[in-house]
């Protein structure tokens, strides 16, 4: 169904059950699932969030202005990407970290052509540092990189198995959507991704699949065409 995808992982997912720091078990589990998909012939680029280490907007009122906070958040995504790179290499998968701003020798400066080359050669491109600009979320960064790299879909791995009418962790009556349009998400103010990310994906158009990243085998099953999670499309 999808040959090349952009996988968006939240920072909290890398932090394990506590959602903080880096959880060795979670890194190994995600790396194993990504490795299985790459070995099956699929191309995967990854954008990580940084909320397990620092979320920029949380710095407001704690001594950081928004620009400084967002820059710190961008650095957190680089740390997460380096950790996942190491885990992927342990699975025998070539992986390279690219950053939106120059950070040599820790990572290569991102260019679309270099990232796509890694994908075409059977490796994973981890694209960190957001868009390189404050006031943009990592969701927006993921949508931008999905368009740039020619991804067939943006897969957003979350703690729940799709998009619901309300937060299923708080509302037992919340109902799951199997399929939605970008317009329906915006009208109903469903917090799948922010509006900038929606606008970019709709422009592509690049469909979004929201799924439970902790469900064993879910990533490969989606790539093979199984309908899991919620599909958001034009």
C-alpha positions as CSV (number, residue, x, y, z in Angstrom):
1,X,0.0,0.0,0.0
2,X,2.8,2.4,0.9
3,X,6.4,2.0,-0.4
4,X,8.0,5.0,1.3
5,X,6.6,6.6,4.5
6,X,7.5,9.2,7.1
7,X,7.1,7.8,10.6
8,X,6.4,10.3,13.3
9,X,7.2,9.1,16.8
10,X,6.5,11.2,19.9
11,X,9.3,11.8,22.4
12,X,7.1,10.4,25.1
13,X,7.0,7.0,23.3
14,X,10.8,6.8,23.5
15,X,10.5,7.5,27.2
16,X,8.6,4.2,27.9
17,X,5.8,4.0,30.4
18,X,6.9,7.1,32.2
19,X,7.3,9.1,29.0
20,X,10.4,10.7,30.4
21,X,14.1,10.3,29.4
22,X,15.1,7.4,27.1
23,X,13.8,3.9,27.8
24,X,16.1,1.2,26.6
25,X,13.3,-1.3,26.1
26,X,11.2,1.1,24.0
27,X,14.1,2.0,21.8
28,X,14.9,-1.7,21.2
29,X,11.3,-2.5,20.5
30,X,10.8,0.3,18.0
31,X,14.1,-0.4,16.3
32,X,13.2,-4.0,15.9
33,X,9.8,-3.2,14.3
34,X,11.4,-0.5,12.0
35,X,14.1,-3.0,11.0
36,X,11.6,-5.6,10.1
37,X,9.8,-3.2,7.8
38,X,13.1,-2.0,6.1
39,X,14.2,-5.6,5.6
40,X,10.8,-6.3,3.9
41,X,11.7,-3.6,1.3
42,X,9.9,-0.5,2.7
43,X,11.6,2.9,2.9
44,X,11.2,4.7,6.2
45,X,12.2,8.2,7.2
46,X,11.6,9.2,10.9
47,X,10.9,12.4,12.7
48,X,11.0,12.2,16.5
49,X,9.4,14.6,19.0
50,X,11.4,15.7,22.0
51,X,8.8,15.9,24.8
52,X,10.4,13.2,26.8
53,X,13.4,15.5,27.3
54,X,12.1,19.0,26.8
55,X,9.0,20.5,25.2
56,X,9.6,24.1,24.1
57,X,6.2,25.6,25.0
58,X,6.6,24.3,28.6
59,X,9.5,26.6,29.1
60,X,7.2,29.7,28.9
61,X,6.9,31.1,32.4
62,X,9.9,29.0,33.6
63,X,12.5,31.5,32.7
64,X,12.7,30.8,28.9
65,X,11.1,32.8,26.1
66,X,9.3,30.8,23.3
67,X,12.2,31.1,20.9
68,X,14.8,29.7,23.4
69,X,12.4,27.0,24.6
70,X,11.7,25.9,21.0
71,X,15.4,25.7,20.3
72,X,15.9,23.5,23.4
73,X,13.1,21.3,22.1
74,X,14.8,21.0,18.7
75,X,18.0,19.8,20.5
76,X,15.9,17.2,22.4
77,X,14.8,15.7,19.0
78,X,18.4,15.4,18.0
79,X,19.2,13.4,21.2
80,X,16.3,11.1,20.5
81,X,17.3,10.6,16.9
82,X,20.9,9.7,17.9
83,X,19.6,7.2,20.4
84,X,17.2,5.6,17.8
85,X,20.0,5.6,15.3
86,X,22.2,3.5,17.6
87,X,19.3,1.1,18.3
88,X,18.7,0.7,14.5
89,X,22.4,0.0,13.8
90,X,22.3,-2.7,16.5
91,X,19.6,-4.3,14.4
92,X,21.8,-4.3,11.4
93,X,20.1,-1.4,9.7
94,X,22.1,1.6,8.3
95,X,20.7,4.8,9.8
96,X,21.8,8.4,9.5
97,X,20.7,11.4,11.5
98,X,20.1,14.7,9.6
99,X,19.4,18.0,11.3
100,X,17.6,21.1,10.1
101,X,20.5,23.3,11.2
102,X,24.2,22.5,11.0
103,X,25.3,20.2,13.9
104,X,28.5,18.6,12.6
105,X,30.0,16.3,13.8
106,X,26.9,14.9,15.5
107,X,24.8,14.7,12.4
108,X,24.6,15.8,8.7
109,X,22.9,18.9,7.6
110,X,19.6,17.9,6.1
111,X,19.0,18.0,2.4
112,X,16.2,16.2,0.7
113,X,18.4,14.5,-1.9
114,X,20.8,13.1,0.7
115,X,18.0,11.8,2.9
116,X,16.3,10.2,-0.1
117,X,19.6,8.6,-1.1
118,X,19.8,6.9,2.3
119,X,16.3,5.6,1.9
120,X,16.9,4.2,-1.6
121,X,20.1,2.5,-0.4
122,X,18.1,0.6,2.3
123,X,18.8,2.8,5.3
124,X,16.7,4.9,7.6
125,X,16.9,8.7,7.6
126,X,16.2,10.2,11.0
127,X,15.4,13.9,10.4
128,X,15.8,15.9,13.5
129,X,15.7,19.5,14.6
130,X,12.1,20.2,13.5
131,X,12.0,22.7,10.7
132,X,14.9,24.6,12.2
133,X,12.6,27.4,13.2
134,X,10.7,28.3,16.4
135,X,6.9,28.3,16.6
136,X,6.7,25.1,14.5
137,X,5.8,21.8,16.1
138,X,7.5,18.5,15.2
139,X,4.2,17.5,13.6
140,X,4.6,20.3,11.2
141,X,8.2,19.3,10.7
142,X,7.1,15.7,10.0
143,X,4.5,16.9,7.4
144,X,7.1,19.1,5.7
145,X,9.6,16.2,5.5
146,X,6.9,13.8,4.2
147,X,6.2,16.1,1.3
148,X,9.9,16.8,0.6
149,X,10.9,13.2,0.6
150,X,8.0,12.1,-1.6
151,X,6.4,9.9,1.2
152,X,3.3,7.9,0.2
153,X,1.9,8.5,3.8
154,X,2.7,10.0,7.1
155,X,2.3,7.4,9.9
156,X,1.8,8.9,13.3
157,X,2.6,6.4,16.1
158,X,0.7,7.3,19.3
159,X,-0.4,5.7,22.6
160,X,-3.9,5.0,21.3
161,X,-5.1,3.0,18.3
162,X,-6.5,5.9,16.2
163,X,-8.5,9.1,16.3
164,X,-11.4,9.4,18.7
165,X,-14.3,11.8,19.3
166,X,-12.7,12.6,22.6
167,X,-9.6,11.4,24.6
168,X,-10.3,7.7,25.1
169,X,-8.0,7.7,28.2
170,X,-10.3,10.2,29.9
171,X,-13.7,9.5,28.3
172,X,-15.1,5.9,28.2
173,X,-17.8,7.0,25.7
174,X,-15.3,8.2,23.1
175,X,-15.8,6.6,19.7
176,X,-13.1,5.8,17.3
177,X,-13.0,7.0,13.7
178,X,-11.9,4.5,11.1
179,X,-11.5,7.2,8.4
180,X,-11.7,11.0,8.3
181,X,-11.0,13.8,5.8
182,X,-8.7,16.6,6.6
183,X,-11.7,19.0,6.5
184,X,-13.6,16.9,9.1
185,X,-10.6,17.0,11.4
186,X,-10.4,20.7,11.2
187,X,-14.1,21.3,11.6
188,X,-14.4,19.0,14.5
189,X,-11.2,20.3,16.1
190,X,-9.8,16.8,16.4
191,X,-6.3,17.0,17.9
192,X,-4.6,14.6,15.6
193,X,-1.9,17.1,14.4
194,X,-1.8,20.9,14.4
195,X,-3.4,22.9,11.7
196,X,-0.1,23.7,9.9
197,X,0.6,20.0,9.6
198,X,-2.9,19.3,8.3
199,X,-2.5,22.1,5.7
200,X,0.7,20.7,4.4
201,X,-0.5,17.1,4.2
202,X,-3.7,18.2,2.5
203,X,-1.7,20.2,0.0
204,X,0.3,17.1,-1.0
205,X,-1.9,15.3,-0.6
206,X,-0.2,12.9,1.8
207,X,-2.6,10.7,3.9
208,X,-2.0,10.4,7.6
209,X,-2.4,7.1,9.4
210,X,-2.7,7.4,13.2
211,X,-2.0,4.1,15.0
212,X,-0.9,2.5,18.2
213,X,2.9,2.3,18.0
214,X,3.0,-0.1,20.9
215,X,0.9,-2.7,19.2
216,X,3.3,-5.5,18.1
217,X,3.8,-5.7,14.3
218,X,1.5,-2.7,13.6
219,X,4.0,-0.8,11.5
220,X,4.6,-3.6,9.1
221,X,1.0,-4.6,8.9
222,X,0.0,-1.1,7.9
223,X,2.7,-1.0,5.2
224,X,1.4,-4.4,3.9
225,X,-2.1,-2.9,3.5
226,X,-3.9,-3.9,6.6
227,X,-6.4,-1.2,7.9
228,X,-5.2,-0.3,11.4
229,X,-5.8,2.9,13.3
230,X,-7.5,5.9,11.6
231,X,-6.9,7.0,8.0
232,X,-7.0,10.8,7.4
233,X,-7.1,11.8,3.7
234,X,-8.1,14.6,1.3
